[in-house]
Amino acid sequence: MSKPSSRQELVDYCLRRLGAPVLEINVDDDQIDDLVDDALQFFQERHFDGIEKMYLKYKLTQQDIDRGQGKKVSNPIGIVSTTSPSVSIPGMGSTTFTFEEDSNYIQVPDSVIGIDGVFKVDTSGLSAGMFNVAYQIFLNDVYNFTAIELLNYSMVKSYLETINYLINTDKSIRYTKRQNRLYIDTNWGGLVVGDYLVISCYRILDPNDFPKVYNDSFLKMYLTSLVKKQWGQNLIKFQGVKLPGGIELNGRQLYQDAIAELDDIKSRMRNEYEMPALDMIG
């Protein structure tokens, strides 16, 4: 099928590209399964069509706040202590050092591959409820669009945003994909049970939910070259073996051709499909 919509159809497409069923592709089914997983992981981590921008909300619990403050909770996730090996200090004898790691994080789904930030985790400052300055301006002044000049209103809004930014700085966050932990460095005691954290993140596209992923032109091309490389690697040990009819196996040539194709594909990935790095100035 030229437009694969499932895992097996994608595998069959790649094998046909390599010559099946006219040729016997000497690659085991388990090897092909591993290659499909590798190709999907590369596609989801590097290709702009392999991810989607997503906003996830998380409702805070009392246990989250207690852990963020370093309190002991019934959940086994808590403060982690690490003690260094005993060392000798001149004039003080033998001693050890104990380090504690706080548990001010929330566990995010495995499908999340990157996090941009967390929207305001508190409502203090100039934007608190009915005492919001912008709300008061609308309530008292902007009862119709002729009561205030829009230029003046825009300048006031910009000024208030600047003050709010200086008073309520964005909270620092730390996140790594391999841990799936979003650390939020803030005063957890100021958070309220039931409030929501809104997380700006990137989530991978699961091909089981979005079958069109299997028909992506890059994924088909990349997986075909991976299977070709594995095929050549399997045949390298039979270099020079004669088959009936005088045909000679040349696994090394298959392997080298696949390596060259993969190098070209990865170069195209960097130049055409990968999201560019964001430069920071100042």
Secondary structure, DSSP 8 states (H G I E B T S, - for coil): --S--SHHHHHHHHHHHTTTTTS-----HHHHHHHHHHHHHHHHHH-GGGEEEEEEEEE--HHHHHHHTT---SSS---EEEE---EEETTTEEE--EEEE---EEE--TTEEEEEEE--S---STT-GGG-HHHHHHHHTTTSTTSS-HHHHHHHHHHHHHHHHHHS---EEEEETTTTEEEEES-GGG--TT-EEEEEEEEE--TTT-GGGGG-HHHHHHHHHHHHHHHHHHHGGGTT-B-TTS-B--HHHHHHHHHHHHHHHHHHIIIIIS--------
